[in-house]
C-alpha cells in the first residue's frame, strides 16, 4: 500500500511540474489586420499563481467529444478553372499556401468537390449529358472529361502536398434526361432513374479513384429543398430514404467501395428532414452522417440531431462568408465565433466554407440561379493570386493547428455557470463561494491533437480589450486580447 501511495504522489508531482514547465504559443489575428494568422514572438507560461478575479476558461481534456475530420473549402469547377489559369509554378506555390503544414501555411485538411457542375461553374454539365430526347440507361457515355480539364489535375496537385486530405463530393443535379422536368434547374429525379443514378454515383467514385482521388464521403444532394439554383434538384426525405436504402447503399456495397453516405446537406432550420429519412431501416443502415448548412435556422439543430442520433456523425458542409474588398478591418472575431466555435461546439466533425477561389467579380457562376455574391476564400485575377479573404483567415486560424484525428475537449463556455471564491471582508483569510449563472468568458473551443497538444481558439467578439485566463490542470496562463481579435493558444 505504501508503494502505491508513493507512486501516486510521484505521478502527481510529475504532472504538476510538466504543467508548470509548459509554455503556450499564440497565433493572432487582429481586427485592424496588423496581425493576420501570425505566431507571436513571445510565449505564455503556466503558473501556479491565480491573479485577478477574472473567470477562467477551464480546459478539461479528461472530457472528450467528437473527433475532427478537417477544415476547408469547396473546390468548385470555377475554383479549379482559376487555379489552372495559373502557371504550374504559381499554382503550386498557391496550393502550398492553402494546403501545406509549414509555418505560415493554412493547413486545409478537408475538400468538398461538386459531383458535376455547381452554380459556381462557367456552364452546366453532368458526366452523362445526352441530346434532347435521348437517354443512356447503361451509362455508355459516362465521362469525367470536363473535370479532367481542371478539378482532377488540381486535386492531384493538392494530393502531392497533403496526401491525407479528406474529400467529400456533392451533386447539384442529376443529368437532365434523368429528371421529370428534363431541366437542370429544379425537377425531381424520375423514379425509373433511381437505379441508374445510383450507378452514376458508383461510376464517379470509381473514375476518381482511377485518377488517384479517393472520395471518402458522398452527400445525396446539395440543398434538396432549394430549386432556385442552376443546377438544382429537389428531394423529399422519403425519396432520399428510398434512394439510399434500395439503390445507392447496396450498389456502393456491391462495388466494394467504403465511401460513406451523408444525408441532407441543407440548412439548420430543418432537422426533421434527416431524422425522417433515418426512420427508414434500409436508409439508416447505409447512412454514416448528417450534413448541415447555416443560411437558415439555429446551429443548435446539430446538437439536437446528435442527441436523437448520437450514432451518426454531424458535418458542416457549406457557408459563404465575405468581406468588402480592401476593407481596413476584418470581422474575424464574429466570423470565428460563428464558423468555428459555434459549429464545433454543436458536434460537427468538420467545417467546410464556400467557396475556395473566384475572381474579383466573384466569377464564374451560372447565369440563371448562380451566386453573384460568392466571394472566394482567395481571389485570383488573370492567373495571379491577388488577395486572401476573410474565409481564408477563418480556416487558417484553426486548420494548421487542429489536424484530422484531433478530438474536441471540454472548455468553459460563456453560458456555463461559474463558481468563484471571494475573501470574506469581515474575516480575512476566510473565503466564500459565490455562484454565477453565466461564466462570462469569451467564446472559445478546445481540442486535443493526435500529437498530444492542446489547442484553444478564443474570439473576442466584444467591444473592449479582455483578459483571457486559461486554467489547465490547476495552473494558469494569462494574456490580453484586443476587441475584435482572435487568438489560437497551443501548448
N, C-alpha and C positions, 0 to 999 in steps of 0.2 A: 504493500500500500504506500509506504514512504517513497519508493522508487517512482510509482505512478504519479504521486503528488509533485515530486521534484521535477519530473519530466514535463508535467503540465505547466509548472512555474517557468521553466526554461523556455518552453514554446511561447508562452505569453510574453516574456521579456524580449524574445527574438522578434515577435510580431510588432511590439511597441517600437523597438529600435529600427525595424525596417520602415515603419510608417514615419518615424521622426527623420529618417535619412532620405525619405522621398522628396524629390523636387518636382515641380509642375511646369511643363511647357504651356505657353499661352499663344494661341493663334487668334488674331484680332482683325475684325472688320469694323470700321467706324462709319458713322452716318455721313461725315464730311469727306469720305474717301481718302483721308490721309493715310489710312492703313486698309489694304484690301487683301484679306486672307493671308496675313503676314505674321510669321512667327516672331514674337518679341525677343529682344536680345537678352533680357534678364529672365530668371526663373523664380517662381514662388517656391516656398518651402513649408512643409508641415511643421507645426509647433504644438507643444503641449499647452501653450497659453491661449486662453479663450478671452480675447479682449473685446470690449464693446458689448452692447446689448442687442445688436442686430441678430435676427433669426438666421440660423444656419440652413444651408442646403445639405442635408444629411444624405450621403451616398452610401447605400447598403447593398453590396454585391452578394450578400447571402440570399437576397430575394431576386430571382430572375424571372423574366417574362418571355417574350417571343425572340426567336433567332432572327438575324438580319440577313437578307439575301442581296441587298445592294442599293445604291443610289445612282440615279442617272436621268436619261432623257429618251425621247422618241427619236430614232433615226429615220425620219421620213424620206420618201423619194426625193423631195425637194432639198432636204439637208444634204443627202448624198450627192445630188446633182451639183450643188455649190462646192462641195469638197472635191469632187472630181474635176471641177473647173480650175483647181489649183495645180501648180506643178507638183510632181511627186515629192520633191524635197520640202516644199512649203506645206503640202498636205500632211506629211509625216511629222513635221515639226508641230503643226496644229493639233494633230491627233495625240501626240505625246503630251502636249499641254493638257489635253482633256482627259486622257485615259492612263497616263503614266502615274507612277507612285513615288517619283523622286521629289525632293523638296521643291515647292512652287508649282507642282502639277496637281490637277484636280482629283485624280484617282477615281474617276467614274467607273462603277462596277456593275451597272445594270443598263441594258438597252432594250427598248421596245421597238420592234420592227412593224411596219404596216404590211399585212399579207395582201398584196396587190396595192392599188393606189389608195391614198387618203385624200382629204381635201387640201393637203399641203403638197400636192403634185402639180406639175405643169399641165397634165392632162389625165384623164381617167383611163385605166386599163385593168384587166384581170390577167390571169395566167392561161385563160382559155376563151378568148374573145372569138365570136363567130359572126358571120354576116347575118343581117336581119333575116329571120325566118329559118335559120339553120340551128341545129343543136349538135352536141357532142357528148352523148352519154357514156361513151367509152374513153373519154378524155384523150383521144388520139392527138389532139393539138395542144395539150398542156405544155407550157414552156415558161421558163424563168427569163426569157430573152430580155425583157425590159430591165429587170433587176440586175442582169449581168452588166449593164452599162454603168451602174452607179452603186446600188445598195450592196451587192455582193463584193465588188472589189474594195469598197470602203470597209465593210465588215472584215474582210481578210486582212486589211492593213491593221485594223483595231486589234485583231487576234494576235498579231505579232507583238503588240505592246502589252496586251492583257489577255493571255490565252484562257483565263478562267472566268471571263466576264459572263454574267447570266444574261440570256437572251429570251425575250418573250415576243410573240407575234400576235397581231390582232387584225382581223379583216374589217373593212368598211362596207363591203358588199360582195355578194356572190356575182359571178358573171351574169350579165343581163339576161341571157337566154334561159337561165335557171329561175327567173323571177316572174311572179304573176304579172307585173307591170311591164316587163321587158325593158325596164329603165334602170339606169344605175342609181338614180336618186329615189329612195323610198321603194315601196313594193316588196311584199313578202316573198320568201322562198317558196316555190311550188312544192307541195307535199311529195310529188313523184320525183323530186330532185334531192330529197334528203340523203338518199344513199350515194348519189354521185357527188354531192357536195362534201360529204364526209370523206369520200375517196380523194377529192380535191385537196383537202387538208393534209391527208396522208402523203400524197404526192409532193406537196410543198415541203413538208418536213424531210422527206427522203431526198428531194432535189437539193435542198440547202445542205443537208449532211454530206452529199457528194462534193459540195464545194468547201467542205471543212467547217461549216457553220452548224452548230448544234442548237436546235430550238428546244429550250428547256420547258417552256410553258406556252400554251395557246389559250387565248380567250375566244369565245364563240362569235362575238360581235362587238365592235366598238359602239357604245351608246345605242343599245337596242330600242330605246324609247325616243330616239331623235331621228326623224326622217327629213330634216331640213338641210343636212349636209349633202354635198355631192362629192363622192358617193355616200350612200347610206342604205340601211335595210332594217326594218323593224322585226323584232321577235317578241312574242309573249312568253312569260315564264313557263307555261305549259308546253309550248312548242320547243323551247330551248331544252326542256327536260326530255322530250321525246327524241330530239336530235342527238343529245348526248348519250342517253341510255340505250337507244336501239341502234344507233348508227356510228357516231364518231368514237365513242368509248370502245365498242367491240372492234372497230377497224384498226384503231391505234394498237390495241392489244394483239390482234391477229398479225399485224405487221411487225411485232416485236419492238415497238417504239415505246420508250418510257417518258415521252413528252406528257406533261401534266395539263389537265383541263382546268381552266379558271372560269368561273361564272360571271355574269352580269356586266362588268366593265362600264358602269354608269354611276349616276350621282347618289349622294348620301341621303337624299330625300325618299328613296325607295328601297329600304332594306327588306321590305316584304317580297320583292321580286326574287332575289336569290333564295330566300327561305322557302318560298313557294316552290321553286324549281327543285329544291332538295327534298321535298315531300315525296317525290318520285323515287322509288327504291333503286331503280336502274341508274338514273342520273346521279343519285347520291353515291352509288358505288364507284363511279368513274370520276367524280369531281374532287379535285385537290383543294381548291380555294375559291375565294370570292374577291372580286376587284371593284374598287370604288374610284370615282372622280369627285371633285368638290366644286361644281358650278351651282349646286343647289343642295339644301339640307344642312344638317349639322354633323360634324365628324364623329360625334358620339355614336352615330349609327354603326360605325365599325366595331365599337366596343359592345354594343347591344347584340350585334351579329355574332361576335365572339362568345358572348355569354350563352347564346342559344346553341351555337355550334362550335364549341372550342376545338373540335377535331378538324376543322377546316382552316386553312391559312387565310389571313387577311392581307390584301395587296392594295397599294395605291398606285394607279396606273396612268393618271393624267391630271395635270393642272397647268394652265397658262399663267405665267407671271411676267409682267412687263414693266418698263420704266420709260420715261421720256428721254430720248437720245440727247446726250450732252448735259443731263441734269447734274448740277454741282453736288447734290446729295443723293444717297442711295437708301431706300427704305428696307435696309437689311434686317432690322430687328423685328418688325411686324411680319416680314416675309418668312424669316427663320422660325418665328414663333408658330406661325400657322402651318408652314410646309415641312418643318422638321419636328418641332416639339409636339404639336398637336397630332400630327399624323402618327408619329411613333408611339406616343402615349395612348393612342387608340388602337394598338395591337397590329399595325401594319408591319409587314416584313420588309417593305421596300418603300422608296419614294421615287416616282418617275414623273418628271415635268415635261411640258410640251412647249416648244419643240427644239431640237438641237441647233439648227442653223437656218437662217434666212438672210436675205439681203436687207439693205436699209429701207426698202419699200415693203418689207415683210412678204416678198415674193419668193418662190412661186406659190400659187394656190389656184384651185379650180375657180372658174368664173361664176358658176351658179351654186352658191352654198359653200364656197371656200372661205377660210378665215383670213380676212384682210388686215386684222389687227394682231395676228400671232407673231410676235417678235421672237427671234431665235435666242437661245442662250448665248450664241455668238453671232456676230454679223459678218458676212463675207460679201465683199463687193469686188467684182472684176478679178476674181481669183486671189484676193488678199483678205486676210483677217483684219477687219477694221475696228472691231470693239468686242469686249467681253461685257455681257449684260447681266442684269440682276439675277436671272435664273442661274447663270453660271456660278456666281458667288454664293448663292444659297447652297447649291450642291457641293461646291468645293469646300465650304466651311465644315462639312461633316464627312464627305466620302473618303477623303485621303486619310482620315484618322480612324474610321469605323469600317473595316473591311468585311466582306461576306464571311459569315461564320461567327460574327460577334453576337452578343446577347444583350438585350436591354435589361438593365438592373434598376432597382428602386432608387429614387431620389425624391426629396421633398418637393411638392408642387405648391403653387400659390394658394390653392384651395384646401390643402391639407390643414388639419388643426395643429396647433403648436403648444408646446409646454415650455415655460420659461421659469428660471429661478431668479428671485429678487431678494436682496438682503433686506431684512426687516429694519425699518427706520428706527424703531424703539429698542431693538435688541441686536446690536452689531454682532456679526458672526452667525446669526440665525437667518436661515433662508426660507422663503415661502415659495410654493409652487403656484404659478398662475397659468390658467388655461385660456387660449385664444382660439376662436373658431376658424381663423384662417392664418396661415403662416406669413403671408405677405412677401415671400421670397420672389425673385424674378423667375419667369418661365424658363424651364430647363428640362433636359432629358439626359440620361446617363447610360453608358454601355460598358461591357467588359469585352475586350478583343480576344481572339484566339491566342495572341502572344502574352496575354495576362495583363495588358494595360487597361487602365480605367480612363474613360473619355466622358467629359461632361460639357454639353453645349448649353450656354446661358445667353438669353436675349433680353436686353434692357429696352423694353417697349414703353418705358415711362418717360416723363418729361424732364427728369433730373438725373444727375450722376448718382450712382447707387453702389453700395458695398456688396460684394459677393464674398460671403463667408462659407467655405466648404468644410464640412466635417466628414472625416473618413477614418474609421477605426479609432474614434475618440480623439483624434488630433485635428488641427485647424490650419487652413491656408486662406489668406485674406487678400483680396485685390479690389480695385475700384473699376467700374465700368461706366463709361460716359453714356449719356442719354442717346438712344437710337443705335447703340453699338451691340455687337455680338462677339462673344469670346468662346473658344473651344479650349478646355483645360485637359491636358493629357499627363498622366503620371503612371 
